[in-house]
Amino acid sequence: MRRAFSFLQQGLEPETAFFLGDLFDGGREWATGKEKQADLYFKSYDTKYWLKEYARFGKIFLEKWTTRQPADNPSRQRGKIIASLPGNHDLGIGNGISLSVRSRFETFFGKGNRIDVVGNHTFVSIDSVSLSAKGQSQSDNTRHVPGQPPNQEIWEEADDFLSHISERKATTLSRELRTRAGQLENPLQNHTVLDIDDPAVRDVAQSTPSDALELPTILLTHVPLYRSPGTPCGPLRERWPPSTNPDDSAEPLATDERNAISVTAGYQYQNVLQPDLSKELIEKVGHVQHVFSGDDHDYCEIVHHGYTSKGGGVREITVKSMSWAMGVRKPGFLMVSLWNPIDENGVSLNASASSSPNPTLQTHLCLLPDQLKIFINYGLLLALTLPILVVRAFLCGYSDKLHRESINGRSCLSDKMETPILEYETRDGVASDTGTSSSNFSTESYQYGLAARSSAGRPRSASPMNGYGIPENGSLYSMTPASKKILGPSIHETANDARPRPKIEKGMRAVWREFKQSTMHVASVGILWYAWLAYTS
């Protein structure tokens, strides 16, 4: 994922990256020390382990992002990562949420309920996993206050955020416009000292931005909105593509259980929100153009015609997981392109240009490589390489032809050539054993590629005029017949009579030695190459 996210930044240069929850696998179970641990299996997973996983998340996604320099285009704003939206694997869901677990998550990632203006669009993030506790039975993780609805401590913050969403959207847009104009985010107030009992205190004008301006709104939620069971997700769903129409028609089926998100729930998960809660989200957020959700790990695109919207329906895309370990062979992400030019007052120029403005948002599903297929190819390559090395080892161990070639060319890695104790190098380039007392000097000279000299081999003449005593026949080691009787045959003659041959190990020992050495040789090259690719990317 680190390499994929790094290439994503280099190739696409996104200005903003939104994460839609499930940043951790089991963050909801990793104790903070302030709640009862229901499952003893997670007893060793504490805050220390959570912090370790948090550092791992930062190493994967934040390191490259923070070091990215927008020097190529100074007019562009520096990009930001927004990862505060929690998922059910981060907190749990509904009445299963622990307040201490949520507090820990918000301490490091920020509030789950927030508003951001990106690309002249208003992104509204809703902590839907906490809001799902509304209407559920009382949780064991929170105390029940008489006279209050169950689980109010869990869902109260998200519900209050929704109740004042219009004012919050207008305030966020006003701050964005003032920042672009080079002004302070909040306008300065008249500083007047008044007594608390002075009636003029009630007449102090409060800075309330006008909510008349409205940018296209995009809703972000971890859990998808409710839909009827069997609502098809479209052809881009990987695990379960659309079923074939029995009428041989190209039209998709109106109901396709195989291609749909299952409308089910269980321990600490819920595939879709409740119908009433989904309707409340759309109505309170207002002017929702698109919805982006997560949780399902696979791609799903539908249009909610039952909700009011400017376009006659709300389009929702459930974004695919970026991890190949989440049940999808081809992980991916959703690239969103935004185009909504506005003036200094926040009025859309796109809307004033024509009665039917162009769409301000386009999406494209980007797929990452099939990592499992890559590992399978590695396995197939290994399965092909090992038999080749085995065959080569047997040829090196039993083939006489390869043995003869290996003496000079070393075609087999495990060839062991045993050299005699006393060796001399003659003009023919052949080593021989003489059995003389100068063996130490001769052996050392052979190792360094030098020829041994005989003390009696080159008699000198009295004068350099005769060529320093070199025999006319050109033999370096010529001896007189009398010397042969006393000293024995010359080195040259001994070498021609009996040349010792190198001894090569053969049989299964040679096969095993060759297989082991060649395997280590191939593996070292492959490991170094893979390490270089991993390091440079």
C-alpha positions as CSV (number, residue, x, y, z in Angstrom):
1,M,0.0,0.0,0.0
2,R,2.9,2.4,0.7
3,R,4.3,2.0,-2.8
4,A,0.8,2.3,-4.3
5,F,0.0,5.4,-2.4
6,S,3.4,6.8,-3.3
7,F,2.9,6.2,-7.1
8,L,-0.6,7.7,-6.7
9,Q,0.8,11.0,-5.5
10,Q,3.5,11.1,-8.2
11,G,1.2,10.3,-11.1
12,L,-2.1,12.0,-10.1
13,E,-0.9,14.7,-7.6
14,P,-4.2,14.8,-5.7
15,E,-4.9,18.0,-3.8
16,T,-6.9,16.2,-1.0
17,A,-7.2,12.6,0.1
18,F,-10.2,11.4,2.1
19,F,-10.2,8.2,4.0
20,L,-13.6,6.6,4.6
21,G,-12.9,4.7,7.8
22,D,-11.6,1.3,8.9
23,L,-8.1,2.6,9.3
24,F,-7.3,-0.2,11.7
25,D,-8.3,-3.8,11.6
26,G,-9.3,-4.2,15.3
27,G,-9.1,-0.8,16.9
28,R,-12.5,-1.2,18.5
29,E,-11.2,-4.2,20.5
30,W,-7.8,-2.7,21.5
31,A,-8.4,-1.6,25.0
32,T,-7.6,1.8,26.5
33,G,-7.5,0.6,30.1
34,K,-10.7,2.5,30.9
35,E,-13.2,-0.2,29.9
36,K,-13.9,-3.8,30.6
37,Q,-12.3,-6.2,28.1
38,A,-15.1,-8.4,26.9
39,D,-12.9,-10.8,24.8
40,L,-9.8,-12.2,26.5
41,Y,-8.2,-12.8,23.1
42,F,-7.6,-9.0,22.8
43,K,-6.3,-8.6,26.3
44,S,-2.7,-8.1,25.1
45,Y,-3.8,-5.5,22.5
46,D,-3.7,-2.3,24.5
47,T,-2.9,1.4,23.8
48,K,0.7,0.6,23.2
49,Y,-0.2,-1.7,20.4
50,W,-2.7,0.9,19.0
51,L,0.1,3.5,18.9
52,K,2.3,1.1,17.1
53,E,-0.4,0.6,14.4
54,Y,-0.9,4.4,14.3
55,A,2.8,4.9,13.6
56,R,2.5,2.2,10.8
57,F,-0.4,4.1,9.3
58,G,1.6,7.3,9.3
59,K,4.6,5.5,7.7
60,I,2.4,4.1,4.9
61,F,0.4,7.2,4.0
62,L,1.7,10.3,5.7
63,E,5.5,10.2,5.1
64,K,5.4,10.7,1.4
65,W,2.5,13.1,1.6
66,T,4.2,15.5,4.0
67,T,7.5,15.5,2.0
68,R,5.7,16.2,-1.3
69,Q,6.6,19.7,-2.6
70,P,4.1,21.6,-4.7
71,A,7.0,23.6,-6.3
72,D,6.0,22.7,-9.8
73,N,2.8,24.8,-9.5
74,P,3.1,27.5,-6.8
75,S,-0.5,28.6,-7.4
76,R,-1.8,25.3,-6.1
77,Q,-2.7,24.9,-2.5
78,R,-0.7,22.3,-0.5
79,G,-2.6,19.1,-0.4
80,K,-4.1,17.6,2.8
81,I,-5.1,14.2,4.1
82,I,-8.5,13.9,6.0
83,A,-8.6,10.6,7.8
84,S,-10.9,11.6,10.7
85,L,-14.0,9.6,9.6
86,P,-14.2,6.5,11.8
87,G,-15.3,3.0,10.7
88,N,-16.8,0.2,12.6
89,H,-13.3,-1.5,12.8
90,D,-12.0,1.7,14.4
91,L,-14.8,2.3,17.0
92,G,-17.4,-0.4,16.7
93,I,-20.9,0.5,15.7
94,G,-24.0,1.7,17.5
95,N,-24.3,0.7,21.1
96,G,-21.1,-1.3,20.9
97,I,-19.0,1.8,20.8
98,S,-16.8,2.6,23.9
99,L,-16.4,6.3,24.6
100,S,-12.8,5.9,25.6
101,V,-12.0,4.1,22.3
102,R,-13.7,7.0,20.4
103,S,-11.9,9.6,22.4
104,R,-8.5,8.0,21.6
105,F,-9.3,7.9,17.9
106,E,-10.4,11.5,17.8
107,T,-7.3,12.6,19.8
108,F,-5.0,11.4,17.0
109,F,-7.2,11.8,13.9
110,G,-9.7,14.6,14.8
111,K,-13.4,14.8,15.0
112,G,-15.4,12.5,12.8
113,N,-18.1,15.2,12.2
114,R,-16.7,18.0,10.1
115,I,-17.1,20.2,7.1
116,D,-14.5,20.9,4.4
117,V,-14.6,23.1,1.3
118,V,-12.5,21.3,-1.5
119,G,-12.7,22.3,-5.1
120,N,-15.6,24.7,-4.4
121,H,-17.7,21.8,-3.0
122,T,-18.8,21.3,0.5
123,F,-17.7,17.9,1.9
124,V,-19.8,16.9,5.0
125,S,-18.3,14.0,7.0
126,I,-20.7,12.2,9.4
127,D,-19.8,9.8,12.1
128,S,-22.5,7.4,11.1
129,V,-21.2,4.5,13.3
130,S,-21.9,6.6,16.4
131,L,-25.1,8.0,15.0
132,S,-26.4,4.4,14.5
133,A,-26.7,4.0,18.3
134,K,-29.8,6.3,18.1
135,G,-32.8,4.1,18.8
136,Q,-30.9,1.0,19.9
137,S,-31.0,-0.6,23.3
138,Q,-28.9,0.8,26.1
139,S,-25.2,0.0,25.8
140,D,-23.2,-1.6,28.6
141,N,-20.3,0.8,27.8
142,T,-22.2,3.9,28.8
143,R,-24.3,4.9,31.8
144,H,-28.0,5.4,31.5
145,V,-29.3,8.7,32.8
146,P,-33.0,8.5,33.8
147,G,-35.2,10.6,31.6
148,Q,-32.7,10.5,28.7
149,P,-32.9,8.3,25.5
150,P,-30.6,5.2,25.5
151,N,-27.0,5.7,24.4
152,Q,-27.3,9.5,24.2
153,E,-23.7,9.9,25.1
154,I,-22.7,8.0,22.0
155,W,-25.0,9.6,19.4
156,E,-25.6,13.1,20.9
157,E,-22.5,14.8,19.3
158,A,-23.3,13.6,15.8
159,D,-27.0,14.5,16.2
160,D,-26.2,18.0,17.4
161,F,-23.8,18.4,14.5
162,L,-26.7,17.6,12.1
163,S,-29.1,19.9,13.8
164,H,-27.0,22.9,13.1
165,I,-25.6,21.7,9.7
166,S,-26.9,24.7,7.7
167,E,-25.2,27.3,9.9
168,R,-22.0,25.3,10.0
169,K,-21.9,25.0,6.2
170,A,-22.4,28.7,5.8
171,T,-19.7,29.5,8.4
172,T,-17.2,27.2,6.7
173,L,-17.9,28.8,3.3
174,S,-17.6,32.3,4.7
175,R,-14.2,31.5,6.3
176,E,-13.0,30.0,3.0
177,L,-13.9,33.0,1.0
178,R,-12.3,35.4,3.5
179,T,-9.1,33.3,3.5
180,R,-9.0,33.4,-0.3
181,A,-9.4,37.2,-0.2
182,G,-6.4,37.5,2.1
183,Q,-8.5,38.4,5.2
184,L,-8.9,36.8,8.6
185,E,-11.1,33.8,8.8
186,N,-13.4,35.4,11.4
187,P,-14.4,39.1,11.1
188,L,-13.3,41.4,13.8
189,Q,-16.0,42.5,16.3
190,N,-16.4,46.0,17.9
191,H,-14.8,45.8,21.3
192,T,-17.0,47.5,23.8
193,V,-17.1,46.9,27.6
194,L,-20.6,46.5,28.9
195,D,-22.0,45.5,32.2
196,I,-23.7,42.2,32.3
197,D,-26.9,43.8,33.4
198,D,-26.8,46.4,30.7
199,P,-29.8,46.0,28.4
200,A,-27.5,46.8,25.4
201,V,-25.9,43.4,25.8
202,R,-28.9,41.9,24.2
203,D,-28.6,44.2,21.2
204,V,-25.0,43.2,20.3
205,A,-25.0,42.0,16.7
206,Q,-23.9,38.3,16.4
207,S,-21.9,37.4,13.4
208,T,-24.2,34.9,11.7
209,P,-23.2,34.2,8.0
210,S,-26.0,34.1,5.5
211,D,-27.0,30.6,4.4
212,A,-28.2,31.8,1.1
213,L,-25.0,30.7,-0.6
214,E,-24.8,27.0,-1.2
215,L,-22.1,25.0,-2.8
216,P,-22.7,21.5,-4.1
217,T,-22.7,19.2,-1.1
218,I,-21.0,15.8,-0.9
219,L,-21.8,13.5,2.0
220,L,-19.2,11.2,3.4
221,T,-20.2,8.2,5.6
222,H,-18.5,5.0,6.4
223,V,-21.6,2.9,6.4
224,P,-23.6,3.0,3.1
225,L,-27.1,4.4,3.0
226,Y,-30.1,2.1,3.1
227,R,-31.3,0.5,-0.1
228,S,-33.9,-2.2,-0.9
229,P,-32.5,-5.7,-0.7
230,G,-31.1,-6.9,-4.0
231,T,-30.4,-3.4,-5.4
232,P,-27.7,-4.1,-8.0
233,C,-24.3,-2.4,-7.6
234,G,-23.4,-2.3,-11.3
235,P,-20.8,-3.9,-13.6
236,L,-17.7,-2.6,-11.8
237,R,-18.3,-4.8,-8.7
238,E,-15.5,-7.3,-8.7
239,R,-16.4,-10.2,-6.4
240,W,-20.0,-10.6,-7.7
241,P,-20.5,-9.2,-11.2
242,P,-24.1,-8.7,-12.5
243,S,-26.1,-11.8,-13.2
244,T,-27.1,-12.5,-16.8
245,N,-30.5,-11.4,-17.8
246,P,-32.6,-14.5,-18.5
247,D,-34.3,-12.6,-21.4
248,D,-30.9,-12.2,-23.1
249,S,-31.4,-8.5,-22.8
250,A,-28.6,-6.0,-22.2
251,E,-30.7,-4.3,-19.6
252,P,-29.5,-4.9,-16.0
253,L,-31.8,-6.8,-13.6
254,A,-33.9,-4.6,-11.3
255,T,-33.1,-7.0,-8.5
256,D,-29.8,-8.9,-8.3
257,E,-29.0,-10.4,-4.9
258,R,-25.7,-11.7,-6.2
259,N,-24.5,-8.2,-7.3
260,A,-26.0,-6.3,-4.4
261,I,-24.7,-5.3,-0.9
262,S,-26.3,-7.7,1.6
263,V,-28.7,-5.9,3.9
264,T,-27.6,-7.6,7.1
265,A,-26.0,-6.8,10.5
266,G,-24.1,-8.7,13.2
267,Y,-21.6,-8.3,15.9
268,Q,-20.0,-4.8,15.5
269,Y,-21.0,-4.5,11.9
270,Q,-23.9,-3.3,9.8
271,N,-23.8,-3.4,6.0
272,V,-26.2,-0.4,5.5
273,L,-27.7,2.3,7.8
274,Q,-31.3,2.1,9.0
275,P,-33.9,3.5,6.6
276,D,-35.0,6.3,9.0
277,L,-31.4,7.3,9.7
278,S,-30.5,7.4,6.0
279,K,-33.5,9.7,5.3
280,E,-32.6,11.9,8.2
281,L,-29.0,12.3,6.9
282,I,-30.1,13.4,3.4
283,E,-32.8,15.8,4.6
284,K,-30.7,17.5,7.3
285,V,-27.5,17.9,5.3
286,G,-29.4,19.3,2.4
287,H,-28.6,19.7,-1.3
288,V,-26.7,16.5,-1.4
289,Q,-25.3,15.8,-4.9
290,H,-23.2,12.7,-4.2
291,V,-22.6,10.3,-1.4
292,F,-19.4,8.4,-0.9
293,S,-19.3,5.5,1.5
294,G,-16.9,2.6,2.5
295,D,-17.2,-0.5,4.7
296,D,-18.0,-3.0,1.9
297,H,-14.5,-3.2,0.5
298,D,-15.9,-3.6,-3.1
299,Y,-17.2,-1.1,-5.6
300,C,-20.9,-0.3,-5.7
301,E,-22.7,2.5,-7.5
302,I,-26.5,3.2,-7.2
303,V,-28.9,6.1,-7.4
304,H,-31.3,6.7,-4.5
305,H,-34.5,7.9,-6.2
306,G,-36.4,8.0,-2.9
307,Y,-34.5,10.9,-1.5
308,T,-35.0,14.5,-2.5
309,S,-32.2,16.1,-4.4
310,K,-31.5,18.8,-7.0
311,G,-30.8,16.1,-9.6
312,G,-33.9,14.0,-9.0
313,G,-31.9,11.5,-7.0
314,V,-28.8,11.0,-4.9
315,R,-25.9,9.0,-6.5
316,E,-23.9,7.0,-4.0
317,I,-20.6,5.2,-4.7
318,T,-19.2,2.7,-2.2
319,V,-15.5,3.1,-2.6
320,K,-13.3,0.1,-3.1
321,S,-10.7,-0.9,-0.6
322,M,-7.1,-0.1,-1.2
323,S,-5.8,-3.2,0.4
324,W,-5.7,-6.5,-1.5
325,A,-6.1,-8.4,1.8
326,M,-9.8,-7.3,2.1
327,G,-11.3,-9.9,-0.1
328,V,-10.7,-8.2,-3.5
329,R,-8.0,-9.3,-6.0
330,K,-7.7,-5.8,-7.5
331,P,-7.8,-3.1,-4.9
332,G,-8.4,0.5,-5.9
333,F,-9.4,4.0,-5.1
334,L,-11.8,6.5,-6.5
335,M,-10.5,9.6,-8.3
336,V,-12.8,12.5,-8.1
337,S,-12.5,15.6,-10.4
338,L,-14.2,18.8,-9.3
339,W,-15.0,21.8,-11.4
340,N,-17.2,24.6,-10.0
341,P,-15.8,28.1,-10.6
342,I,-17.2,30.8,-8.3
343,D,-16.7,34.5,-7.9
344,E,-15.5,36.3,-4.8
345,N,-18.9,36.2,-3.2
346,G,-19.2,32.4,-3.6
347,V,-21.7,32.5,-6.5
348,S,-21.2,29.7,-8.9
349,L,-20.3,30.9,-12.4
350,N,-21.3,27.5,-13.8
351,A,-24.9,28.1,-12.7
352,S,-25.1,31.5,-14.2
353,A,-23.7,30.5,-17.6
354,S,-26.7,28.5,-18.6
355,S,-30.1,27.2,-17.4
356,S,-28.8,23.7,-17.3
357,P,-25.3,23.8,-15.8
358,N,-22.7,21.2,-16.5
359,P,-21.9,18.6,-13.9
360,T,-19.4,19.8,-11.3
361,L,-18.2,16.4,-10.3
362,Q,-16.8,13.4,-12.2
363,T,-15.5,10.1,-10.8
364,H,-13.3,7.4,-12.1
365,L,-12.4,4.0,-10.5
366,C,-8.7,3.4,-10.5
367,L,-7.5,-0.1,-10.0
368,L,-4.2,-1.2,-8.5
369,P,-2.3,-4.3,-9.6
370,D,-3.6,-7.8,-8.8
371,Q,-1.1,-8.4,-5.9
372,L,-2.3,-12.0,-5.4
373,K,-1.7,-12.7,-9.1
374,I,1.8,-11.3,-8.8
375,F,2.6,-13.6,-5.9
376,I,1.2,-16.6,-7.9
377,N,3.5,-15.6,-10.8
378,Y,6.4,-15.6,-8.3
379,G,5.4,-19.1,-7.2
380,L,5.1,-20.3,-10.8
381,L,8.5,-18.9,-11.6
382,L,10.0,-20.6,-8.5
383,A,8.3,-23.9,-9.5
384,L,9.9,-23.6,-13.0
385,T,13.4,-22.5,-11.7
386,L,13.8,-25.4,-9.2
387,P,13.4,-28.2,-11.7
388,I,15.9,-26.5,-14.1
389,L,18.4,-26.3,-11.3
390,V,17.9,-29.9,-10.4
391,V,18.4,-31.1,-14.0
392,R,21.5,-28.9,-14.2
393,A,22.8,-30.4,-11.0
394,F,22.4,-33.9,-12.2
395,L,24.1,-33.1,-15.5
396,C,27.0,-31.6,-13.6
397,G,27.2,-34.6,-11.3
398,Y,27.0,-37.4,-13.9
399,S,27.8,-36.0,-17.4
400,D,31.5,-36.6,-18.4
401,K,31.2,-34.0,-21.1
402,L,30.3,-31.3,-18.6
403,H,33.2,-32.5,-16.4
404,R,35.7,-32.1,-19.3
405,E,34.3,-28.7,-20.1
406,S,34.3,-27.6,-16.4
407,I,38.0,-28.2,-16.1
408,N,38.7,-25.1,-18.3
409,G,35.4,-23.2,-18.4
410,R,34.0,-23.9,-14.9
411,S,30.5,-24.5,-16.2
412,C,29.5,-26.1,-12.9
413,L,29.7,-24.1,-9.7
414,S,30.6,-27.0,-7.4
415,D,33.6,-28.5,-9.4
416,K,36.4,-29.3,-7.0
417,M,39.9,-29.8,-8.6
418,E,42.5,-31.3,-6.3
419,T,46.0,-30.1,-7.1
420,P,49.1,-32.2,-6.4
421,I,51.5,-31.3,-3.6
422,L,54.4,-30.3,-5.8
423,E,53.7,-28.5,-8.9
424,Y,55.8,-26.8,-11.6
425,E,54.8,-24.7,-14.5
426,T,56.7,-25.4,-17.7
427,R,56.5,-23.8,-21.1
428,D,53.7,-26.1,-22.1
429,G,51.6,-24.7,-19.2
430,V,51.3,-28.2,-17.6
431,A,52.0,-28.8,-13.9
432,S,54.1,-31.8,-12.8
433,D,55.6,-33.4,-9.7
434,T,59.5,-33.8,-9.6
435,G,60.0,-34.8,-6.0
436,T,62.9,-32.5,-5.5
437,S,63.8,-30.6,-2.3
438,S,62.7,-27.2,-3.8
439,S,59.0,-28.1,-3.4
440,N,58.1,-25.2,-1.1
441,F,59.5,-22.6,-3.5
442,S,57.9,-24.3,-6.5
443,T,54.4,-24.5,-5.0
444,E,54.4,-20.9,-4.0
445,S,55.6,-19.8,-7.4
446,Y,52.8,-21.9,-9.1
447,Q,50.1,-20.2,-6.9
448,Y,51.2,-16.8,-8.1
449,G,51.4,-17.8,-11.7
450,L,55.3,-17.9,-11.8
451,A,57.4,-20.7,-13.4
452,A,59.9,-22.5,-11.2
453,R,63.5,-22.3,-12.2
454,S,66.0,-25.2,-11.8
455,S,69.4,-24.4,-10.4
456,A,71.0,-26.6,-12.9
457,G,68.8,-25.9,-15.8
458,R,70.5,-22.8,-17.3
459,P,74.3,-23.0,-17.3
460,R,75.8,-19.6,-18.2
461,S,78.6,-19.1,-20.6
462,A,81.6,-17.0,-19.8
463,S,80.6,-14.2,-22.0
464,P,77.2,-12.5,-22.9
465,M,78.2,-12.8,-26.5
466,N,77.0,-16.3,-26.6
467,G,73.5,-15.4,-25.4
468,Y,74.0,-16.1,-21.7
469,G,74.3,-19.8,-22.2
470,I,70.8,-20.5,-23.7
471,P,70.9,-23.7,-25.6
472,E,70.5,-23.5,-29.4
473,N,67.6,-25.9,-29.5
474,G,65.6,-23.6,-27.3
475,S,65.0,-26.0,-24.5
476,L,64.9,-24.3,-21.2
477,Y,65.6,-27.4,-19.2
478,S,68.2,-29.4,-21.4
479,M,70.6,-31.6,-19.5
480,T,73.7,-33.5,-20.5
481,P,73.5,-37.4,-20.6
482,A,75.8,-37.5,-17.6
483,S,73.6,-35.2,-15.6
484,K,70.6,-37.4,-16.4
485,K,72.3,-40.4,-14.9
486,I,73.1,-38.5,-11.7
487,L,70.0,-36.3,-11.3
488,G,67.4,-38.2,-13.2
489,P,65.2,-37.0,-16.1
490,S,64.5,-33.3,-16.6
491,I,61.4,-31.4,-15.5
492,H,60.3,-31.1,-19.1
493,E,60.6,-34.8,-19.8
494,T,58.8,-35.7,-16.6
495,A,55.9,-33.4,-17.4
496,N,55.4,-35.0,-20.8
497,D,55.6,-38.6,-19.4
498,A,53.0,-38.3,-16.6
499,R,50.7,-35.3,-16.2
500,P,48.5,-35.4,-13.0
501,R,44.8,-34.8,-13.8
502,P,42.5,-32.7,-11.5
503,K,40.1,-34.8,-9.5
504,I,36.5,-33.8,-9.9
505,E,33.8,-34.8,-7.4
506,K,31.1,-36.9,-9.0
507,G,27.9,-38.7,-8.0
508,M,25.1,-37.6,-5.7
509,R,27.4,-35.6,-3.5
510,A,28.3,-33.5,-6.6
511,V,24.6,-33.2,-7.5
512,W,23.6,-31.9,-4.0
513,R,26.6,-29.5,-3.8
514,E,25.8,-28.1,-7.3
515,F,22.1,-27.7,-6.6
516,K,22.7,-26.0,-3.3
517,Q,25.3,-23.6,-4.7
518,S,23.3,-22.7,-7.8
519,T,20.1,-22.2,-5.8
520,M,21.9,-19.8,-3.4
521,H,23.4,-18.0,-6.4
522,V,20.0,-17.5,-8.1
523,A,18.3,-16.6,-4.9
524,S,20.8,-14.0,-3.9
525,V,20.4,-12.3,-7.3
526,G,16.6,-12.4,-7.0
527,I,16.5,-11.1,-3.4
528,L,18.9,-8.2,-4.2
529,W,16.8,-7.2,-7.2
530,Y,13.6,-7.3,-5.2
531,A,15.1,-5.4,-2.3
532,W,16.3,-2.7,-4.8
533,L,12.8,-2.4,-6.3
534,A,11.2,-2.2,-2.8
535,Y,13.7,0.4,-1.6
536,T,13.6,2.7,-4.7
537,S,9.8,2.7,-4.8
